Structure formats: C-alpha cells, structure tokens
Amino acid sequence: MADCSVDAFVTDPPYELGFMGKAWDSSGIAYDATVWTEALRVAKPGAHLLAFGGTRTFHRLTCAIEDAGWEIRDCVMWVYGSGFPKSLDVSKAIDKAAGAEREVVGDGYFAARRPKPGNGVTIHMPAGHPITVPATDAAKQWQGWGTALKPAWEPIIVARKPLTGTVAANVQQFGTGAINVDGCRVGTDGGGWNGLGSTHNEAQWRLNNPDGMKRNEGRWPANLIHDGSDEVVGLFPTDSDKSAARFFYCAKASKRDRDMGLSSSTPITPAADMVDRTEGSAGMNSPRAGAGRTSGSRNDHPTVKPIALMRYLCRLVTPPGGLVFDPFVGSGSTLVAAKLEWFQASGAEMRPEAVAIAQARVDGVQHGGDI
C-alpha cells in the first residue's frame, strides 16, 4: 500500500485471550508493533485509529500502538449488560479434586441477558443444570467463591498519527486530524446520532448549503457507549440531565446483524459447530457457550461487532468519502459499516473462510443503506 493513503483505521483485533482455543486469538499479532508501524506508514498525518481490546490485555495492545509511533488520544468504554463470567467454582473444584460426590438438591435455570436497543430481556435456559451442595468441609468453606468478574465493558483505544503542523493546517491539507463532533452528536433519546442519514448525505448538505449551519441538536459524543440494557440504564440517575440518554447506545450484534448482507443461499452453521461443542451436551446448555444459545448463523464468526456501532465509529473519525482500513477484517463488520456510510473501505484478513463471509456481506449491502 502507498504511504499516506488511509484516512482512518477502525478495527477489532484479536484480544489475545485464547478465545475458544482459537489459534488466531493467541498468536500475539495484536501486540506486534510491526503491525501498527505499517498502519502508521500508510496513514495520512492526523489519521485516527480505533481498536477494540479486551479488559485483561488491552494495555499491551495500547503499548504496541504507542510504540509504533501513534499518539494515544483516549479510550472509549462500550458498556453492556449481557455476558457471563468464565469463572471456576472453587467449591466444586475442591470436591472434584477430592473425588467427593456432591448431593443434587434441585434443578436450576440459567438466565441469559440479551439486550435489545433501549431495552433488556431475560431469556431462561431450560431446566436441567443440577444444583448441588458441597460435600467436603473444605468445599463448604469456599462455597460461593470464584475466579472471575462478569464482563460488562470493552475498551476501544483511540489513537492518532502525529500531525503535520497545526490541526487547522493538517485538516486542510490531508482532510484528517479532527473528529466529526456534529455528525456524531447523541440524539435526545440516546438511541442514535444527530446526522442526516450518512456522512455522504451530510457532506452533500454542506455543499448545497455553503452559508447554512447544520443543526447541532444533541449532546457532544462521549468516551462512553452503552448497550441500552436495563442493567446499564439502571446505573444512571433518573434525572433527565444525567440519564443514560446523554450517551450513544448500541446493543451487541443480533442474529440479523451478524447475517446482514448474506443471502439465503449462504449455509447456516449449526450452533454446536459455532462453539466447537456436541449438540445436546452440557456445554451447549451452559450460558457460557455463547453462540450455543442461538439456532446457528450464516455468519459463524464468534466475535462479531454490531454494524450500528461500527458505523458510528467510522463516522466519528473518517472524512466524507475517505478510506477506512481494517487490518483484522474478520467477517467484515467494519467494511459493511463503512459502505453504509459512503466511505471507501479496504482491509486484510488471514483466514479464507472469513474473507468469503466478509466479501458476501459487503456485496449484499447498498451504499447509504439502512440497517
């Protein structure tokens, strides 16, 4: 790629957690400063980079980006109510190590949170998971202890390539260096942003109204985004001036979101195959199975980000008609979002099966389309 050719990077690199035993999530590539040095080379001066990370490992990602020469500008929090802790039950582990059989005292229900925009809904898993009581004295002592917190947010690192001169000079020369504040103002209900449909339409409006002022209703975009779930909204005071509506919200990717752009001819991957488990197994009934709680999907990528969120992020840092690059394409959510915003989009992906899904999704949506 040519030097100084990319207007913005919006990407969801591996979190390096060894997710589901996948090799691509334990390769160390996200921590390799060489990746971000190459990104810096092709970025225009002042170009922004937005990169998702995991709460346990994003410090190493941040350091790699900074070591490559990017300036760390901020960190956005995407807060959500869904998610289960991958925690070890210490009491059960003690009994298991002792070879002690625990008494079954009942059947329990799993409850999985699946928030929708502006609303949260509880889905109860079928009964059958046994409730047991500690068998040994040591297990009784450590009943109720675990090893992990419930995941409730993901960081999005905000970085910028050093400017050439001042912001004003850099913006005029390269079109980069600033963020689209008015185009990303949060609407009064929090559920959208104050735009005219897409960055393309916004730019066209400005051309047609050179002496006009685009309405700037809504709040200044913040470094906090939430999913609109009851759990998160409940954290905010009911006072209208301090409500969750002051922040942009976007739920996690739904099945419809995951499969956006894919045709009915794309085969559905069974839920068990998506999580590398056996159909009907205890692991499939566990809420930790993730995709196992669904009926499968045409897009079998395990870490899909919602299109609305990626549109918002692309819009925030990319000038009208600019090129968005994603060095970790996955199933193509960033590229789909960029196309919907009328941006140019390109990216790289190491897995051919993911490339096929991403290309099909991009081909299946229209510029400026609605989600």
Protein Blocks (a to p, Z undefined) as FASTA:
>chain_A
ZZhkbfbdcddddehlopghiaklmnommmmmklmmmmmmmpcehiacdddddfklmmmm
mmmmmmnopacfbdcddddfedcdddddfklmmmmmnopacddfbdcddddddddehiac
dddddehiacdddfbfklmmmgoiafbdcdfbdcddddddddehjfklmmmmnopaiacf
klmcccfkopaccdehiaklmmmmmmmmmmbccdfedjdddfbdcehiaklmmmpcfbfk
lcfklpccdddddfklmmgoiafklccddfklmnopaehiaklmpmklommmpgbjfblc
fbbccfklmmmmmmmmmcehiacddfblmnommmmmmmmnopacddddfblklmmmmmmm
mmmpcehiaZZ
